[in-house]
Amino acid sequence: VSFTRLISLQGADVFCVSSSFHRSSVVRLFLFTAINMPPVFAYWKIRGLAQPARLLLNYVGEEFEDKQYEQGDGPGFSTECWTSVKFSLGLDFPNLPYYIDGDIKITQSNAILRYIARKHNLLGENEKARVDVDMMLDNAMDFRNGVVRMCYNPDYKKMVKEYADGPLPGLLDGYNKWLSKRKWFAGDKVTVVDFPMYELLDQHRLMLGDTVLDKYPKLKEFMTNFEALDKIKAYMASPKFMKRPVNNKSASFK
């Protein structure tokens, strides 16, 4: 029996048999393949904006394809591996990261996190928790944006020292006080916001050393509790877990 290529779906080829095979069998084969394909989560081959979603997907136990685009080496730092396919994926607003789950195609990192969290009841169990999730997700993005500007700046070493001596202690103190009234960032149960907050605090440990959190016992307790979650612990011990790089090849801090 001969096979012909039918379609490429979410990066995987779907084949059907020649026309001598009954058409209904082709349809069944196509539907079976489409239904059983895992979601695709795609980003650069770095932690960056992707790591919170990778942590979340492993925590909820979802099988997924972790598709990674690799930036070229300097001095050119080519992004052609991404730009050459960027407008061919059916994304309404093509960007990285993206998440394709059947006919659901999402860009924007927080939209992806919310989508996954909504499927697994991790957006908060009551209105107060849901408000805290929304507020802290935006706080986490502000926290990240302040850091990433430094990481890609040629004056990174100077800027990170000024950051550590200037605004950082106030930010960490605020998060520490917030956690003095709750175990997790939106209450007594894990929610989606704990994943970007963990990642950002861990990136600060990588940038400034493990002692950066020593004056903030609630933050240290949060980090310990997060890393002790069974599925997180297993993921971090697996070869799938990415320790470095945090940022792309064009960054000053990787």
Rosetta blueprint (number, residue, H / E / L):
1 V L
2 S L
3 F E
4 T E
5 R E
6 L E
7 I E
8 S E
9 L E
10 Q L
11 G L
12 A E
13 D E
14 V E
15 F E
16 C E
17 V E
18 S L
19 S L
20 S L
21 F L
22 H L
23 R H
24 S H
25 S H
26 V H
27 V H
28 R H
29 L H
30 F H
31 L H
32 F H
33 T H
34 A H
35 I H
36 N H
37 M L
38 P L
39 P L
40 V E
41 F E
42 A E
43 Y E
44 W E
45 K L
46 I L
47 R L
48 G L
49 L L
50 A L
51 Q H
52 P H
53 A H
54 R H
55 L H
56 L H
57 L H
58 N H
59 Y H
60 V H
61 G L
62 E L
63 E L
64 F L
65 E E
66 D E
67 K E
68 Q E
69 Y E
70 E L
71 Q L
72 G L
73 D L
74 G L
75 P L
76 G L
77 F L
78 S L
79 T L
80 E H
81 C H
82 W H
83 T H
84 S L
85 V L
86 K H
87 F H
88 S H
89 L L
90 G L
91 L L
92 D L
93 F L
94 P L
95 N L
96 L L
97 P L
98 Y E
99 Y E
100 I E
101 D E
102 G L
103 D L
104 I E
105 K E
106 I E
107 T E
108 Q L
109 S H
110 N H
111 A H
112 I H
113 L H
114 R H
115 Y H
116 I H
117 A H
118 R H
119 K H
120 H L
121 N L
122 L L
123 L L
124 G L
125 E L
126 N L
127 E H
128 K H
129 A H
130 R H
131 V H
132 D H
133 V H
134 D H
135 M H
136 M H
137 L H
138 D H
139 N H
140 A H
141 M H
142 D H
143 F H
144 R H
145 N H
146 G H
147 V H
148 V H
149 R H
150 M H
151 C H
152 Y L
153 N L
154 P L
155 D L
156 Y H
157 K H
158 K H
159 M H
160 V H
161 K H
162 E H
163 Y H
164 A H
165 D H
166 G L
167 P H
168 L H
169 P H
170 G H
171 L H
172 L H
173 D H
174 G H
175 Y H
176 N H
177 K H
178 W H
179 L H
180 S L
181 K L
182 R L
183 K L
184 W E
185 F L
186 A L
187 G E
188 D L
189 K L
190 V L
191 T L
192 V L
193 V L
194 D H
195 F H
196 P H
197 M H
198 Y H
199 E H
200 L H
201 L H
202 D H
203 Q H
204 H H
205 R H
206 L H
207 M H
208 L H
209 G L
210 D H
211 T H
212 V H
213 L H
214 D L
215 K L
216 Y L
217 P H
218 K H
219 L H
220 K H
221 E H
222 F H
223 M H
224 T H
225 N H
226 F H
227 E H
228 A H
229 L L
230 D H
231 K H
232 I H
233 K H
234 A H
235 Y H
236 M H
237 A L
238 S L
239 P L
240 K L
241 F L
242 M L
243 K L
244 R L
245 P L
246 V L
247 N L
248 N L
249 K L
250 S L
251 A L
252 S L
253 F L
254 K L
